[in-house]
Amino acid sequence: MIEFDKPGDRTWTVIYRLNQRTAAITIDSEAERDRASAPTIDSIENPDNNKAEGLAAGGYIVTIRGKNLQTVKTVSFGPNKVQVKPENANVLLLKVPAGAEGGVHVLLNGCAGLAPGCPRPVSNIMDFATPGKAIFKYISPPKPPVKEEEKPTEKPSRRRP
């Protein structure tokens, strides 16, 4: 048996009975709707290396795939924020800002609802619960190869009898 008690506010109480036990759960309908409409990241890819990593200098384009990306207004790579104008609910293409070498969380910030002024901010903060899911790694550029004339020459070894 399931009963629904809908008071005048946005909170629902669901009362259910299971094996002679009665229990209740309270659901904030707007919070649940916001959580359901929050953006999520499935993958981050730098087309140059097909990984979620790139040079610390930034300035290149990465692809973020996920859900509800049409609500995203800004993307933060650690402390560095980028403004975006999403054109697709499942894909974001954006220019990576410069950053310090190492891994950073990628945070998608957006608005739920269509009212001006962002009445209900949403983000992908729940992605951080899955290790490595919303991480981008800044790397240093590879060192140039040493030219032949710059390589140190080996001295012949002297053996003692």
C-alpha positions as CSV (number, residue, x, y, z in Angstrom):
1,M,0.0,0.0,0.0
2,I,1.3,3.5,-0.9
3,E,-0.2,6.7,0.2
4,F,0.7,10.2,-1.0
5,D,0.3,13.2,1.2
6,K,0.8,16.5,-0.7
7,P,0.7,19.5,1.5
8,G,0.5,23.0,0.2
9,D,4.3,23.4,-0.1
10,R,6.7,21.7,-2.4
11,T,7.4,18.7,0.0
12,W,5.8,15.4,-0.7
13,T,5.5,12.7,1.9
14,V,5.2,9.1,0.7
15,I,4.0,6.6,3.2
16,Y,4.3,2.9,2.4
17,R,3.8,-0.4,4.0
18,L,6.1,-3.4,3.4
19,N,5.7,-6.7,5.3
20,Q,3.6,-5.3,8.2
21,R,6.0,-2.3,8.6
22,T,5.0,1.2,7.8
23,A,7.5,3.8,6.8
24,A,7.6,7.3,5.3
25,I,9.9,9.2,3.0
26,T,9.8,12.9,2.4
27,I,10.7,14.3,-1.0
28,D,11.4,17.9,-1.8
29,S,10.0,18.0,-5.3
30,E,12.0,21.0,-6.5
31,A,15.3,19.7,-5.1
32,E,14.7,16.4,-6.8
33,R,13.8,18.1,-10.1
34,D,16.9,20.3,-9.8
35,R,19.1,17.2,-9.1
36,A,17.5,15.4,-12.1
37,S,18.2,18.5,-14.4
38,A,21.8,19.0,-13.1
39,P,24.5,18.7,-15.7
40,T,26.7,15.6,-15.6
41,I,30.0,14.7,-17.2
42,D,30.4,11.3,-19.0
43,S,33.8,12.1,-20.5
44,I,36.3,14.8,-21.2
45,E,38.5,14.5,-24.4
46,N,41.3,16.5,-25.9
47,P,41.1,15.6,-29.6
48,D,44.9,15.9,-29.9
49,N,45.5,12.9,-27.6
50,N,42.1,11.4,-26.9
51,K,42.6,11.8,-23.2
52,A,41.4,14.2,-20.5
53,E,44.7,16.0,-20.4
54,G,46.4,18.8,-22.2
55,L,49.2,21.3,-22.0
56,A,49.2,23.7,-19.0
57,A,49.4,26.7,-21.4
58,G,45.7,26.1,-22.4
59,G,44.2,27.6,-25.5
60,Y,43.1,24.4,-27.2
61,I,39.6,22.9,-27.6
62,V,38.3,20.0,-25.6
63,T,35.0,18.0,-25.8
64,I,32.9,17.4,-22.8
65,R,30.2,14.8,-23.2
66,G,27.4,14.4,-20.7
67,K,23.8,15.1,-20.0
68,N,21.8,18.3,-19.4
69,L,24.7,20.4,-20.7
70,Q,22.2,23.0,-22.2
71,T,21.9,24.5,-18.7
72,V,25.7,25.1,-18.3
73,K,26.8,28.8,-18.2
74,T,30.4,28.4,-16.9
75,V,32.9,25.6,-16.7
76,S,35.7,25.7,-14.1
77,F,39.0,23.9,-14.5
78,G,40.1,24.1,-10.9
79,P,40.1,27.8,-10.1
80,N,40.0,28.9,-13.7
81,K,36.5,29.7,-15.1
82,V,35.4,29.7,-18.8
83,Q,32.1,31.2,-20.0
84,V,30.2,28.8,-22.4
85,K,27.2,29.0,-24.7
86,P,25.9,25.5,-25.0
87,E,24.4,24.5,-28.3
88,N,23.7,20.9,-27.5
89,A,22.3,19.0,-24.5
90,N,25.0,16.2,-24.7
91,V,28.2,17.9,-26.0
92,L,30.2,21.0,-25.0
93,L,33.1,22.3,-27.0
94,L,35.2,24.8,-25.1
95,K,38.6,26.4,-25.0
96,V,40.7,25.2,-22.0
97,P,42.1,28.0,-19.8
98,A,45.8,28.0,-18.8
99,G,46.4,26.1,-15.5
100,A,49.1,24.7,-13.2
101,E,50.5,21.3,-13.9
102,G,48.5,18.5,-12.3
103,G,44.9,17.3,-12.0
104,V,41.9,19.6,-11.5
105,H,38.2,19.0,-11.0
106,V,36.0,20.2,-13.8
107,L,32.9,21.9,-12.5
108,L,29.9,22.6,-14.7
109,N,27.8,25.5,-13.3
110,G,24.4,26.3,-14.7
111,C,20.8,27.2,-14.1
112,A,17.7,25.1,-13.7
113,G,14.5,26.7,-15.1
114,L,14.0,29.4,-17.6
115,A,13.5,32.4,-15.4
116,P,16.1,35.2,-15.7
117,G,18.7,35.6,-13.0
118,C,19.4,31.9,-12.4
119,P,16.7,31.1,-9.8
120,R,18.0,27.6,-9.1
121,P,21.8,27.1,-9.6
122,V,22.8,23.5,-10.5
123,S,26.2,21.8,-11.0
124,N,27.8,18.5,-11.5
125,I,29.2,18.3,-8.0
126,M,27.9,14.8,-7.6
127,D,30.3,13.7,-10.4
128,F,33.2,14.2,-7.9
129,A,31.9,11.2,-5.9
130,T,33.2,9.0,-8.7
131,P,37.0,9.0,-8.6
132,G,38.5,10.4,-11.8
133,K,35.2,11.1,-13.4
134,A,35.4,14.9,-13.6
135,I,39.2,15.4,-13.7
136,F,41.3,17.1,-16.2
137,K,45.1,16.8,-16.1
138,Y,47.4,19.7,-17.1
139,I,50.8,18.5,-18.3
140,S,54.0,20.2,-19.2
141,P,55.2,20.2,-22.9
142,P,57.5,17.4,-23.8
143,K,61.2,18.3,-23.8
144,P,62.7,18.7,-27.3
145,P,64.9,15.9,-28.4
146,V,68.7,16.4,-27.9
147,K,70.5,17.0,-31.2
148,E,73.3,14.7,-32.2
149,E,76.0,17.3,-31.8
150,E,74.8,18.2,-28.3
151,K,74.9,14.6,-27.0
152,P,77.7,14.0,-24.6
153,T,80.4,11.8,-26.0
154,E,81.5,8.8,-24.1
155,K,85.0,8.6,-23.0
156,P,86.7,5.2,-23.7
157,S,86.9,3.2,-20.6
158,R,90.4,2.3,-19.3
159,R,90.8,-1.1,-18.0
160,R,93.5,-1.9,-15.5
161,P,95.3,-5.2,-15.9
